[in-house]
């Protein structure tokens, strides 16, 4: 009997271990599936070398060059179009982070990518020209002094917190944007006006949360959804018109007193107004 019991226990342990290994393998596959997606506009290319040139540090790849560091103290920084006869296509991770000297940055149309925290905490940064940029990664300008920027029409990706805590006053979001992270402009307490170009389809979660000076917002018919807490605590907004086809998600206008929402009867906007006890007017 003892031998039979031991055999049964051994069999049970083997089955449990097998199930555990299978489940672990499934979890790994799910994680791999989630991390395969990339939004980088840069070509896949092998890193050849990294070298200093003047105030810049460059990473030279087979097909492009990336700025990976800057040690200068000039107020105006003009990033060259080429280095070693190869196009400079990217501003790398934390390349200018925390630089307190720069005020104005000019990028050529060759630059298509601004990586994570590239200009974050550049407290005196006022403006940047970036006519060819297609992707702006998370926290790229977070907590910088940025006051003015024209987002290029070719821009496709806006990363999480990319302009959070900046001093922007006016922003226009191009219609070509297909991906937008959460909190993109959160805490921009100087932001007064937001315009969405034709083609812009969805306002992401908490995109403008805490933008207390924001008063001028027009939700165009092309916008399919206003994300969770997208305009939470934007206390300057007193009245907003929302198209009947736009879905208004939970807490989109949370923390705004005396707000009036205007839309058609039976719309998602009306449902939101009832749920959160917000004044509602039927659109004329």
Order of alpha helices (4+ residues) and beta strands (2+ residues): alpha-beta-beta-beta-beta-beta-beta-beta-beta-beta-beta-beta-beta-beta-beta-beta-beta-beta-beta-beta-beta-beta-alpha-beta
